C-alpha cells in the first residue's frame, strides 16, 4: 500500500462540498484518518482559523464533517504535487486552505534538544483570567455530535499514559475541589450506565492488586470495604446476566 495520500474534508451542509485539501502519511493503527482527528481535536480546543471555524459551525448544527481519501502515492513529493494541483484546480478562494499546498514533510520530528528548549520556554506559563474567559466563551454551548465522540473514543482506544504523565496528572488534580453543580452533572451522566464484563474484570484485577499491597494490620476496616465492593460487583453481574438472558 502506498503510504502517502491526499485527502479532502467535506461540508455536509452543502451536499458534501470540499472545503479543505490536505496531505497525510498512513500510520499503523490509525490508518488514514489520523489527520481527520487532528483537525477535529484542534477545532474542539478552540484553535482559530477558517478551517477550524468551519468545522465548529458544521458540528454546531449537529452534523458531521466528511472525510475522503482522494489519491495514494508511493513518494511524498508526488503527494505534495497532487495536493498543489487539487488546490489550484478547485481554487484556493473556494477552500479554507491558507496556502497553495506542498509544505510540511510527513514524519518530521523535533530533536531532543529542540524538545528540551520548547519545554523550557513553555514551563511555568499560565493563561491569564481574560484568556481563560475567552476560551470558555468559545466552548460554551458547543455540542459535539455522538458520531464524532465515538470516532475520538476509537482513536484513543488502547493508548496508555506513561508513568510520568500519570504522576503529573495526579499532582495537578491533588487538592482540587469539585463544585457541587459539577458533581451533580457527573452523577447524572453516569446514572444508569452499565459496565461491560471486560471493564468489571479490570476493576476486579485492580482491587486484588490493591489488597496484595495492604499491610496485615490495616486489613480490618478495609476488609469490610472490600466486601462491600465485591457484593456490589456481584449484584452488577447478576443484572448483566438478566439483561443478556
N, C-alpha and C positions, 0 to 999 in steps of 0.2 A: 504494500500500500504506500502511495506517495505521501510523505509526511507534511508537506506544506499545502495550505489551502486558502482560497479566497471565499469570504462569506458575506452575507448581507443581513441586515436587520430590517424587519417588515412592520409597517404600521397597520395594525388590524382595524383601525378606524376607517381606513381608506382602501379597502379591498387588498390588504397586504402589499401596499406600495413600498418600494425600497426607499429607506431614508438614511442608510449608512452602509458603506462598503469597508471591509477590513480584511487583514491578512493574519493567519494564525498558523500554529505549529501543533500537529497532533501529539497529544500527551497520553501515555498509557494510563488507563484507569479513568481519565476524564474525557478521552476522545476529542471530538471537535468542539464540544460545547463549553469548554473552559473559558473561551473568550466571551461567549454569551453571558455566562455567570459573572465574569469580571465586570462587564458593563452594568449589569443589574445591581451588583453589590455596590459599585461606586455611586450609582444613581440613588440607591437607598441610603447611602451615607451622606447625601446632600451635596455631592460634588456639582459644581456649576459647569455650564456649557450647553450648547444647542442639543447635543446628543443626549445628555442626561436629563435635561429639561423635558425633552420629547418623551423619553422613557417614563418619566414620572407622570406626565399628562395621560399617556395611554393607560398605565396601570391605575391612575386615579379614577378612571372610568370603570374599573373592574375588568379591563381587557388584558390580553397577553401580548407581549412583544414577540413577533415572529422571528425565526432564525432559519437560514438556509445556507448550505454549502454550495457555492456556485461552480467551483472547479478545484481540482487537486493537482499538485505539481511535485516533481521529484527534487527540483532545485529551487532554493529560496529566491534566487534572482528572477526566475520565471514567474513565481507567485507575485513578487513585488511589481513586475512589469504588467501582469494581468490586473493587479489592483489599480495601478495608474490608468490602464486602458478602460476599465469599467467606470471609474470615477469620471474620466473625460467623456465617455460615451453617454452616461446619464446626465452629466453636467453638475459641477460642484455646487452650483446655486440651487440645485434641487435636492441636495443632500445635507446632512449635518456634519460631514467631514470638514475639518478645518484646514486641511492641506490637500494637495493633489495626489497624495499616496506615495508609497515606495520608501517610507522611512522605517527605522527600527528593526534591526536584525532579531530573529527569534532566538530564544535561549540565552540572550545576553545576561550575564550575571556580574554583580559587583565583586571586586576583590575583598578579602577580609579586611585589608587596610581601609578601603573606602567605606565598608560597612561600619568599622570602628569610628571613623571620622563622623559619619552621619549620625551614629548613635550619640556621640559626644555633643554634637550640635543640638540634637533634639532632647537630650536628657534634661529634665527639670523644667521644660517648657510647660506652661499652664495656660489654658484658654481663659480669656477674660470673661467676666459675667455677661458682658454685652454680646460677645461672640457665642457663648453658650445659649443665650436667649434667642439669637438669630437662628442657630441650628435647631433649637426646639420648635420655633415657629414654622420652619421649613417642613418639619416632620409631623406637625400637628394635624390630625385628621387624615393622615395618609393611610390608605388601605392597600395592603399587599394581596393580590389575588391568591387564592388557595393553590392554583396550579404552580405559581411562582414559588410559593413556600415549599411545595413538595419537591420542586427541582433543586432548590437550595439545600433542602434536607438530604436529598440523594447525593448531591455534590460533596457534602460534608461527612457523609456516612463512611465509617471506617478510619477516619483521620483522628489521630490522638495527639493531645498536648504533651509536650516534653515535661520532664520533672521540674525544670527551671520555670517553664511557663506556668505550671500549676502552682508553684510556690509563689510566684509574683501575683497571680490572681487571688490566692489565699490572703496575702498581705494586703492587697488592695481592698478586699471585702471585710477584713477583720475590723470589728467595732462599728460596722455600718448598721444603722437603724432603718428598717423598712417602715415607711409611713403606713398608718392603718388603712388608708384608702387603697394603697398599692397591694397590701396583704389581701384585702377583700377581692381585688381583681384577680390575683393569682389563685385564690381559693376557688373562685367561680370558674376560672379557666381549667382547673384540674378536676373539678367536680364531675363525677360520672365517668372519668377516664379509666379504661381497663388496661392493665399492664399485660403485655404478651408473655407467654411462658418463658421465652428466652430472657426477657427482662427480669422475671422472677428468679430465674436460675442465677443471674449475675448478682442480684441482691442477696440471695442465699449464700453465694460464694464469698461476697464481701463481709457478711455477718460472721461467717465461720472464720475468716481470716482475722477479723477483729478480735474474736474471743480467744484465738490462739495466742494473742499478744497481751491478754489481760492477766495481771498477777492474781494468784490464788486468793490472796487476802481481799481483793477488790470485787470478788465474784458474787457477793450477797445480793445487793440491790440490783446490780447489773444482770444477774441471772434472771431475776423477776422481769426485768425489761426485755430480756431476750425471749422469755416465754411468751410475753405479750406480742412481740413481733412475729414469732413463729405461728402463734394462733391466728394472727391477722392474715399471714400469708396463706395458711391452710384454708381460712374462710374464703379468701380471694380465689384460690384454686378450685374450691367447690363451686363457686359461682361460674367460673370459666367452663368447668365441666358441664354444668347445667345448660349453659348457652350453647356449647358445642353439640350437646345431645339434641 
